[in-house]
Amino acid sequence: MSRPAHAEACRDFRWKDTLRVLGWAPDRPVDLAATIVDRHAGHGRPGLRWIGKSGASRTLSFDELSRLSAQVAAWLRSRGVREGDRVAGFLPRVPETIAIMLGTWRAGGVYVPIFTGFGPDAIAFRLRDSGARVLCTHGEYRARIPALAPGGPAILTISGTGARAVGDADFHAAIEGQPANGWRAERRRDDPAVILYTSGSTGPPKGVQIAANFLAAVYPWMLYGVDLRLDDVFWPTGDPGWGYGLICYMLALALGVPVTCHEATPTPEYALQRVSVDGVTNLATTPTLLRGIMALPAEMLGRWPVRLRAASSCGEPLNAEVVTFFQRHWGVTVMDHYGSSEFGLPIGNCNALEMEVRPGSMGLPLPGHTMAIIGDDGGEAPAGTVGQIAMRPHPEGYYSLGYWGDAERTAAMHRGGWMTIGDLGRRDANGYFWFEGRADDVIKSAGYRIGPFEVESAILNHTAVAEAAAVGLPDPLRGQIVKAFVVLRAGHTPSAELRDEIVELVKSRIGRHQYPREIEFVPALPKTETGKIQRFVLRSGPRPSATSTPS
């Protein structure tokens, strides 16, 4: 079957057709749980294929996901959750997590995902800032949750290797006996469904309000970019606690396609084996994991044959070497896609469309999306000029609603009808977009967006530290790594032991994925006359120096 041309698909695209696929009517409220699972129930079809860290496996049908989520919703309503209330999830990739997400929306709530890599400080901030009424977690991660103030969220804990704390509700005991056909809250499409915290260059993370319309907004990406089909064995390797994983899971289920879910965070060896053993036909992953697979011995690559029909990548730029490697070894072109917590997924290379793939480019605007590169004056920049990547949101295809509790920063995103978020790029003469970096100091490492503020704040908790600055430096595997420049207090001297203490402090307070892989002890930090740290000076300096202690 021939594929339609990209230009043809853009010309013929209509948002009303997307709404029809989802069973939605214009200007009508939506029931996300009904869209995602209920409408596929009644036939015993598989919805989630789960493989645990121990190797145990479990398959949940759409019927089971519908029932479990309805019971979760009934319990949440019994605990006072009402329309617009926030329900946080500090949860691993287990089947109950999907039921909790769906149950939150069914109850009318707003889901707040908290990545399991975070430490107590990061968890506490997200709970406090969102005002979560309920926190759902897992026994394996319960000990990492800090003590909460009286009147804080109720805690629902899934039994695991760890123990519940006094006062926690047990997940299975709590939902047992709850009605399986109770609450069905409908929400406006411009109501928030998710608050996803994303790091900025200054200040604490900001919560992006993702609209209940998100399924419609990212449908063109799934249809044209991923080319998901009903008979696919689909494995999105991302975590539902991050934006990419969340939309991969929920949109695939909404389209009736079973999702393969691995509890273990995939290493390159594990990913290669599972793609082969599970017969994965459609893979959605990250450049970091792909680069890790590239680094495996040639005999291992030959030992595990794959049958991929389509592969997609998102989270950071996909360099040309990765594209050509998998064309040669797997016979598949990995399609690079560009997205963000604020934009959704508006640009990409398309498995389902006839278009040239230019290795290193993140592709063309997807059908239904209007994207541009704009200059400081708010006008569109000429071809080849570096500027802000900008979106003109469509009234039917919008994704985010601005920042939670921050009207000033929300307003700052908008200029002359365009939305910008600090990502820089250029557009060539043929309309292809190329990522150039960030306009601010946000670090993008292994698909994670890391704000220097959180890293620096954690480092400053060490009694030997007077000042700290964190920057991102290029890295062939992760895209960027975090490097910290540290000024010590009087009476303290640099040492490998002190470096290790700082690393462990960051890991324990905010998360293992955010720790500095290089630390350089310096006598002073470069600053402006008003005292602001000049991180661009630190990024352009020698690496590593004689006082560095790299990992």
C-alpha positions as CSV (number, residue, x, y, z in Angstrom):
1,M,0.0,0.0,0.0
2,S,1.5,3.4,-1.0
3,R,1.8,6.0,1.6
4,P,0.2,9.5,1.1
5,A,2.6,12.4,0.7
6,H,3.2,14.7,3.7
7,A,1.9,17.7,1.9
8,E,-1.2,15.8,0.9
9,A,-1.9,14.7,4.4
10,C,-1.5,18.3,5.7
11,R,-3.9,19.6,3.0
12,D,-6.6,17.0,3.8
13,F,-6.3,17.0,7.6
14,R,-9.4,18.0,9.6
15,W,-9.6,18.2,13.4
16,K,-13.2,17.2,13.3
17,D,-12.1,13.8,11.9
18,T,-9.8,13.3,14.9
19,L,-12.7,14.1,17.3
20,R,-14.8,11.5,15.4
21,V,-12.1,8.8,15.9
22,L,-12.1,9.5,19.6
23,G,-15.9,9.5,19.8
24,W,-16.0,13.1,20.8
25,A,-18.4,15.8,19.6
26,P,-17.3,19.5,19.2
27,D,-18.2,21.7,22.2
28,R,-19.2,18.7,24.4
29,P,-17.6,17.5,27.6
30,V,-15.5,14.3,27.5
31,D,-15.0,11.2,29.7
32,L,-11.4,10.3,29.3
33,A,-11.7,6.9,30.9
34,A,-14.6,6.0,28.7
35,T,-12.6,7.1,25.6
36,I,-9.4,5.2,26.7
37,V,-10.8,1.9,27.9
38,D,-14.6,1.7,28.4
39,R,-15.4,1.8,24.7
40,H,-13.1,-1.1,24.0
41,A,-14.4,-3.3,26.9
42,G,-17.0,-6.1,26.6
43,H,-14.9,-8.3,24.3
44,G,-12.2,-9.6,26.6
45,R,-9.5,-8.0,24.4
46,P,-6.1,-7.4,25.9
47,G,-5.2,-3.8,26.9
48,L,-2.0,-4.1,28.9
49,R,0.7,-6.7,28.7
50,W,2.9,-6.4,31.8
51,I,6.3,-7.9,32.5
52,G,7.6,-7.5,36.1
53,K,11.2,-7.1,37.2
54,S,11.2,-10.7,38.4
55,G,10.0,-12.0,35.1
56,A,6.4,-12.5,36.1
57,S,3.9,-11.4,33.5
58,R,0.3,-10.4,33.6
59,T,-2.2,-9.4,30.9
60,L,-5.1,-7.1,31.7
61,S,-8.0,-6.8,29.3
62,F,-9.8,-3.5,28.6
63,D,-12.6,-4.9,30.7
64,E,-10.3,-5.3,33.7
65,L,-8.8,-1.8,33.3
66,S,-12.3,-0.4,33.1
67,R,-13.4,-2.2,36.3
68,L,-10.3,-1.4,38.3
69,S,-10.4,2.3,37.3
70,A,-14.1,2.6,38.2
71,Q,-13.3,1.1,41.6
72,V,-10.4,3.5,42.1
73,A,-12.7,6.4,41.1
74,A,-15.3,5.3,43.7
75,W,-12.7,5.2,46.4
76,L,-11.3,8.6,45.5
77,R,-14.9,10.1,45.6
78,S,-15.3,8.5,49.0
79,R,-12.2,10.4,50.2
80,G,-13.6,13.7,49.0
81,V,-12.0,14.0,45.6
82,R,-14.2,16.2,43.4
83,E,-13.9,17.8,39.9
84,G,-10.6,19.6,39.6
85,D,-8.9,18.1,42.7
86,R,-5.4,16.9,42.3
87,V,-4.4,13.2,42.8
88,A,-0.6,12.6,42.7
89,G,1.0,9.3,41.7
90,F,4.5,8.4,42.9
91,L,4.3,5.0,41.1
92,P,6.4,2.5,39.2
93,R,5.3,0.8,36.0
94,V,2.8,-1.6,37.4
95,P,-0.8,-2.3,36.2
96,E,-2.3,-0.5,39.2
97,T,-0.7,2.7,38.0
98,I,-2.7,2.8,34.8
99,A,-5.9,2.1,36.8
100,I,-5.1,5.0,39.2
101,M,-4.5,7.4,36.3
102,L,-7.8,6.4,34.6
103,G,-9.6,6.3,38.0
104,T,-8.5,9.9,38.7
105,W,-10.0,11.2,35.5
106,R,-13.1,9.1,36.0
107,A,-13.5,10.8,39.4
108,G,-13.1,14.2,37.8
109,G,-9.6,14.7,39.2
110,V,-6.4,16.0,37.8
111,Y,-3.5,13.5,37.8
112,V,0.0,14.7,39.0
113,P,2.7,12.2,37.9
114,I,5.8,12.1,40.1
115,F,8.7,10.2,38.6
116,T,10.0,7.4,40.8
117,G,13.6,8.7,40.3
118,F,12.9,11.7,42.4
119,G,14.0,12.2,46.0
120,P,12.1,13.6,49.0
121,D,12.7,17.3,48.3
122,A,11.4,17.0,44.8
123,I,8.4,14.9,45.9
124,A,7.5,17.4,48.7
125,F,7.6,20.3,46.3
126,R,5.3,18.8,43.8
127,L,2.8,17.7,46.5
128,R,2.8,21.1,48.1
129,D,2.6,23.1,44.9
130,S,-0.2,21.1,43.3
131,G,-2.2,20.9,46.6
132,A,-2.8,17.2,46.0
133,R,-5.6,15.8,48.0
134,V,-4.5,12.1,47.6
135,L,-1.1,10.6,47.0
136,C,-0.9,7.1,45.5
137,T,2.3,5.2,45.8
138,H,3.9,1.7,46.0
139,G,5.4,-0.1,49.0
140,E,8.8,-0.3,47.3
141,Y,9.0,3.6,47.2
142,R,7.0,4.5,50.3
143,A,10.1,5.2,52.4
144,R,11.2,7.9,50.1
145,I,8.1,10.0,50.7
146,P,8.9,12.8,53.3
147,A,6.9,13.3,56.4
148,L,3.8,15.3,55.4
149,A,2.2,18.1,57.4
150,P,-1.1,17.5,59.2
151,G,-3.9,17.9,56.8
152,G,-1.8,16.8,53.9
153,P,-2.8,14.3,51.3
154,A,-4.3,10.9,52.1
155,I,-1.9,8.1,51.0
156,L,-3.0,5.0,49.1
157,T,-0.2,2.4,48.9
158,I,0.0,-0.6,46.6
159,S,1.5,-3.6,48.4
160,G,5.1,-4.3,47.4
161,T,8.4,-5.2,48.9
162,G,8.2,-2.2,51.3
163,A,5.8,-1.7,54.1
164,R,2.8,0.7,54.4
165,A,3.2,3.4,56.9
166,V,0.7,3.9,59.7
167,G,-2.4,5.6,58.3
168,D,-1.9,4.6,54.7
169,A,-4.8,2.9,52.9
170,D,-4.0,-0.4,51.2
171,F,-4.8,-0.2,47.5
172,H,-6.4,-3.6,47.1
173,A,-8.3,-3.5,50.4
174,A,-9.5,0.0,49.6
175,I,-11.0,-0.8,46.2
176,E,-12.4,-4.2,47.1
177,G,-16.1,-3.9,47.2
178,Q,-16.2,-0.6,45.5
179,P,-18.8,-0.4,42.6
180,A,-17.4,-1.1,39.2
181,N,-20.0,1.0,37.3
182,G,-20.2,4.2,39.4
183,W,-18.6,7.5,38.8
184,R,-18.3,8.8,35.2
185,A,-17.2,12.4,35.5
186,E,-17.2,14.4,32.3
187,R,-14.8,17.4,31.9
188,R,-14.6,20.2,29.4
189,R,-11.8,19.7,26.9
190,D,-10.2,22.9,28.1
191,D,-10.2,21.6,31.7
192,P,-6.8,20.3,33.0
193,A,-6.4,16.5,33.1
194,V,-2.7,16.4,34.1
195,I,-0.2,18.7,35.9
196,L,3.2,17.7,34.7
197,Y,6.1,19.4,36.4
198,T,8.9,20.5,34.1
199,S,12.2,22.2,35.1
200,G,13.0,25.8,34.2
201,S,16.3,27.7,34.2
202,T,15.4,29.7,37.3
203,G,13.3,28.9,40.3
204,P,11.6,25.6,41.1
205,P,9.9,23.4,38.5
206,K,6.7,24.7,37.0
207,G,3.5,22.6,36.6
208,V,2.3,22.5,33.0
209,Q,-1.5,22.0,32.9
210,I,-2.2,19.5,30.2
211,A,-5.7,19.7,28.8
212,A,-8.3,17.0,28.7
213,N,-8.0,17.6,25.0
214,F,-4.5,16.0,25.0
215,L,-5.7,12.8,23.2
216,A,-6.9,14.9,20.2
217,A,-3.8,17.1,20.2
218,V,-1.4,14.2,19.9
219,Y,-3.5,11.9,17.6
220,P,-1.8,13.2,14.4
221,W,1.6,12.2,15.9
222,M,0.4,8.7,16.7
223,L,-1.4,8.3,13.3
224,Y,1.3,9.7,11.0
225,G,4.5,9.7,13.0
226,V,4.2,6.4,14.9
227,D,1.9,4.8,12.4
228,L,0.3,2.7,15.1
229,R,-1.8,-0.2,13.9
230,L,-4.3,-2.5,15.6
231,D,-2.2,-5.5,15.1
232,D,1.1,-3.9,16.4
233,V,3.0,-5.3,19.3
234,F,3.7,-1.8,20.7
235,W,6.3,-1.0,23.3
236,P,6.8,2.5,24.6
237,T,9.9,2.3,26.8
238,G,9.1,5.6,28.6
239,D,7.7,5.9,32.0
240,P,4.0,7.1,32.4
241,G,5.4,9.5,35.0
242,W,6.9,11.6,32.2
243,G,4.9,13.2,29.3
244,Y,6.2,11.0,26.5
245,G,5.3,7.8,28.3
246,L,2.0,9.1,29.5
247,I,0.7,10.0,26.0
248,C,2.2,6.8,24.5
249,Y,0.2,4.6,26.9
250,M,-3.0,6.6,26.9
251,L,-3.4,7.3,23.2
252,A,-2.5,3.7,22.2
253,L,-5.2,2.4,24.6
254,A,-7.7,5.0,23.3
255,L,-7.1,3.6,19.8
256,G,-7.7,0.0,21.1
257,V,-4.0,-1.1,20.7
258,P,-2.6,-3.2,23.6
259,V,0.5,-1.6,25.3
260,T,3.5,-3.7,26.4
261,C,4.7,-2.4,29.8
262,H,8.0,-3.5,31.4
263,E,8.4,-2.7,35.1
264,A,12.2,-2.6,34.8
265,T,13.9,0.5,33.4
266,P,15.3,-1.0,30.2
267,T,19.1,-1.3,29.8
268,P,20.4,-1.6,26.3
269,E,20.9,-5.4,26.7
270,Y,17.4,-5.8,28.2
271,A,15.8,-3.7,25.5
272,L,17.5,-5.6,22.7
273,Q,16.4,-9.0,24.1
274,R,12.8,-7.9,24.8
275,V,12.3,-6.4,21.3
276,S,13.4,-9.7,19.9
277,V,11.7,-12.1,22.3
278,D,8.4,-10.2,22.5
279,G,8.2,-9.7,18.7
280,V,7.8,-6.0,19.1
281,T,6.7,-4.5,15.8
282,N,6.4,-0.8,16.8
283,L,8.9,0.8,19.2
284,A,8.7,4.2,20.8
285,T,11.9,5.1,22.7
286,T,14.7,7.6,23.4
287,P,18.0,8.4,21.7
288,T,19.9,7.5,24.8
289,L,18.6,3.9,24.8
290,L,19.3,3.6,21.0
291,R,22.8,4.8,21.4
292,G,23.3,2.3,24.2
293,I,22.2,-0.5,21.9
294,M,24.6,0.8,19.2
295,A,27.4,0.3,21.7
296,L,26.7,-3.4,22.3
297,P,29.1,-6.0,20.9
298,A,28.3,-6.9,17.3
299,E,27.8,-10.6,18.2
300,M,25.0,-9.6,20.7
301,L,23.2,-7.6,18.0
302,G,23.4,-10.6,15.7
303,R,22.2,-13.0,18.4
304,W,18.8,-11.2,18.9
305,P,17.0,-10.7,15.5
306,V,14.2,-8.1,15.5
307,R,11.0,-7.8,13.5
308,L,10.4,-4.1,13.9
309,R,8.1,-2.5,11.3
310,A,8.4,1.0,12.8
311,A,10.5,2.8,15.4
312,S,10.2,6.3,16.8
313,S,12.4,8.4,19.1
314,C,11.7,11.5,21.3
315,G,13.1,13.4,24.2
316,E,16.3,14.8,22.8
317,P,17.8,15.3,19.3
318,L,18.5,12.1,17.4
319,N,21.8,12.4,15.6
320,A,22.4,11.2,12.1
321,E,24.7,8.4,13.2
322,V,21.9,6.7,15.1
323,V,19.5,6.8,12.1
324,T,22.0,5.3,9.7
325,F,23.1,2.6,12.2
326,F,19.6,1.2,12.6
327,Q,18.9,1.4,8.9
328,R,21.9,-0.8,8.4
329,H,21.5,-3.2,11.3
330,W,17.7,-3.5,11.7
331,G,16.4,-2.3,8.3
332,V,14.3,0.3,9.9
333,T,14.5,4.1,9.9
334,V,14.1,5.5,13.4
335,M,11.8,8.5,13.1
336,D,12.8,11.4,15.2
337,H,10.0,13.4,16.8
338,Y,10.0,16.7,18.7
339,G,7.8,17.5,21.6
340,S,7.6,19.2,25.0
341,S,5.3,19.4,28.0
342,E,3.8,22.6,26.7
343,F,3.6,21.7,22.9
344,G,2.7,18.1,22.9
345,L,4.3,16.4,19.8
346,P,3.9,18.8,16.8
347,I,6.9,18.1,14.7
348,G,8.3,14.8,13.4
349,N,9.4,12.4,10.7
350,C,6.5,10.1,9.7
351,N,6.3,6.3,9.4
352,A,2.9,6.6,7.7
353,L,3.7,9.3,5.2
354,E,5.9,9.6,2.1
355,M,8.5,12.2,3.1
356,E,12.3,12.4,2.9
357,V,14.0,11.7,6.2
358,R,17.0,14.0,6.7
359,P,19.1,12.4,9.4
360,G,19.7,14.9,12.2
361,S,16.5,16.8,11.5
362,M,13.5,16.5,13.7
363,G,11.3,16.6,10.6
364,L,8.3,18.6,9.4
365,P,5.2,20.0,11.3
366,L,2.7,17.2,11.6
367,P,-0.7,17.6,9.9
368,G,-2.9,20.0,11.9
369,H,0.0,21.9,13.4
370,T,1.3,25.3,12.6
371,M,5.0,25.7,13.6
372,A,7.6,28.4,12.9
373,I,10.9,29.8,13.9
374,I,10.4,33.3,15.2
375,G,12.9,36.1,16.1
376,D,13.0,38.4,19.0
377,D,10.5,40.7,17.4
378,G,7.9,37.9,17.3
379,G,8.0,37.7,13.5
380,E,8.9,34.6,11.5
381,A,12.7,34.2,10.9
382,P,14.2,33.6,7.4
383,A,15.2,30.1,6.5
384,G,18.5,29.0,8.1
385,T,18.2,31.5,10.9
386,V,18.3,30.3,14.5
387,G,15.3,31.4,16.6
388,Q,12.6,30.3,19.0
389,I,10.6,27.2,18.0
390,A,7.0,28.5,18.0
391,M,3.6,27.0,17.8
392,R,0.3,28.6,16.8
393,P,-2.2,26.5,18.8
394,H,-5.3,25.4,16.9
395,P,-8.7,25.9,18.7
396,E,-9.4,22.1,18.4
397,G,-5.8,20.8,18.7
398,Y,-4.4,22.6,21.8
399,Y,-2.4,20.5,24.3
400,S,-1.4,22.6,27.3
401,L,-3.3,25.4,29.2
402,G,-0.3,27.2,30.7
403,Y,1.5,26.9,34.0
404,W,-0.3,26.0,37.2
405,G,-0.7,29.0,39.5
406,D,1.6,31.2,37.4
407,A,-0.3,33.6,35.2
408,E,2.9,35.7,34.6
409,R,5.0,32.9,33.2
410,T,1.9,31.7,31.2
411,A,1.5,35.1,29.6
412,A,5.3,35.2,28.8
413,M,4.9,32.2,26.6
414,H,2.7,34.0,24.1
415,R,3.8,36.6,21.5
416,G,1.8,37.7,18.6
417,G,-0.3,34.6,18.5
418,W,2.7,32.3,18.8
419,M,3.6,30.1,21.9
420,T,7.3,29.7,22.7
421,I,9.0,27.7,25.5
422,G,12.7,28.5,25.2
423,D,13.7,25.8,22.6
424,L,15.9,27.1,19.8
425,G,15.9,25.8,16.3
426,R,16.2,26.6,12.6
427,R,14.1,25.8,9.6
428,D,15.8,25.0,6.3
429,A,14.6,26.1,2.9
430,N,12.6,22.9,2.5
431,G,10.7,23.4,5.8
432,Y,12.6,20.9,7.9
433,F,13.2,21.8,11.5
434,W,16.6,21.4,13.2
435,F,17.1,21.6,17.0
436,E,19.8,24.0,18.2
437,G,19.5,23.9,22.0
438,R,17.9,26.0,24.7
439,A,17.6,29.7,25.1
440,D,18.0,29.3,28.8
441,D,20.1,27.0,31.0
442,V,17.8,24.0,31.2
443,I,19.8,20.7,30.8
444,K,18.5,17.9,28.6
445,S,20.1,14.6,29.6
446,A,19.1,11.2,28.5
447,G,15.6,12.5,27.8
448,Y,15.2,14.2,31.2
449,R,14.8,17.9,31.4
450,I,16.8,19.1,34.4
451,G,16.7,22.5,35.9
452,P,19.9,23.9,37.4
453,F,18.0,25.5,40.3
454,E,17.1,22.1,41.8
455,V,20.6,20.7,41.5
456,E,22.2,23.8,42.9
457,S,19.7,24.0,45.8
458,A,20.5,20.4,46.7
459,I,24.3,21.0,46.6
460,L,23.9,24.0,48.9
461,N,22.6,21.7,51.6
462,H,26.2,20.5,52.2
463,T,27.8,22.3,55.0
464,A,31.1,22.7,53.1
465,V,29.5,24.5,50.1
466,A,29.2,28.3,49.9
467,E,28.0,28.5,46.3
468,A,27.2,26.2,43.4
469,A,26.3,26.4,39.7
470,A,25.1,23.6,37.4
471,V,25.4,23.5,33.6
472,G,24.9,21.0,30.8
473,L,27.9,19.8,28.8
474,P,27.8,17.8,25.6
475,D,28.0,14.0,26.0
476,P,28.0,11.4,23.2
477,L,25.7,9.0,25.0
478,R,23.3,11.2,27.1
479,G,23.2,14.2,24.9
480,Q,24.3,16.3,27.9
481,I,25.5,15.6,31.4
482,V,25.2,17.8,34.5
483,K,28.4,19.5,35.6
484,A,28.6,21.4,38.9
485,F,30.9,24.2,39.8
486,V,31.3,24.5,43.5
487,V,32.8,27.2,45.8
488,L,33.7,25.9,49.2
489,R,33.5,27.7,52.5
490,A,36.6,28.8,54.3
491,G,38.4,25.9,56.0
492,H,37.3,23.3,53.5
493,T,39.5,21.9,50.7
494,P,38.6,19.9,47.5
495,S,38.8,16.1,47.7
496,A,37.4,13.0,46.0
497,E,35.6,12.2,49.3
498,L,33.9,15.6,49.3
499,R,32.9,15.2,45.7
500,D,31.3,11.8,46.5
501,E,29.4,13.3,49.4
502,I,28.0,16.0,47.2
503,V,27.0,13.5,44.5
504,E,25.2,11.3,47.1
505,L,23.5,14.3,48.6
506,V,22.0,15.3,45.2
507,K,20.9,11.7,44.5
508,S,19.2,11.4,47.9
509,R,17.5,14.8,47.9
510,I,16.2,15.3,44.3
511,G,16.9,12.1,42.3
512,R,19.5,9.8,40.8
513,H,19.0,11.1,37.2
514,Q,19.9,14.7,38.2
515,Y,23.2,14.3,39.9
516,P,26.4,16.0,38.6
517,R,28.6,13.6,36.8
518,E,31.4,16.1,36.9
519,I,32.2,18.5,39.8
520,E,34.8,21.3,39.6
521,F,35.8,23.1,42.7
522,V,36.5,26.8,41.8
523,P,37.5,29.9,43.9
524,A,34.5,31.9,42.6
525,L,31.7,31.9,40.1
526,P,31.4,34.3,37.2
527,K,28.6,36.8,37.8
528,T,27.0,39.9,36.3
529,E,27.1,43.2,38.1
530,T,23.8,42.4,39.6
531,G,25.0,39.1,41.0
532,K,23.5,36.7,38.5
533,I,25.6,33.6,37.7
534,Q,26.9,33.6,34.1
535,R,26.4,29.9,33.3
536,F,27.4,30.5,29.6
537,V,30.9,31.4,30.8
538,L,31.1,28.1,32.7
539,R,29.8,26.1,29.7
540,S,32.5,27.6,27.5
541,G,35.4,26.9,29.8
542,P,38.0,24.0,29.6
543,R,36.8,20.5,30.5
544,P,37.8,18.9,32.7
545,S,40.2,21.1,34.6
546,A,42.9,20.1,37.1
547,T,40.4,20.6,40.0
548,S,37.7,18.5,38.4
549,T,36.7,15.1,39.8
550,P,34.7,13.5,37.0
551,S,32.7,10.3,37.6
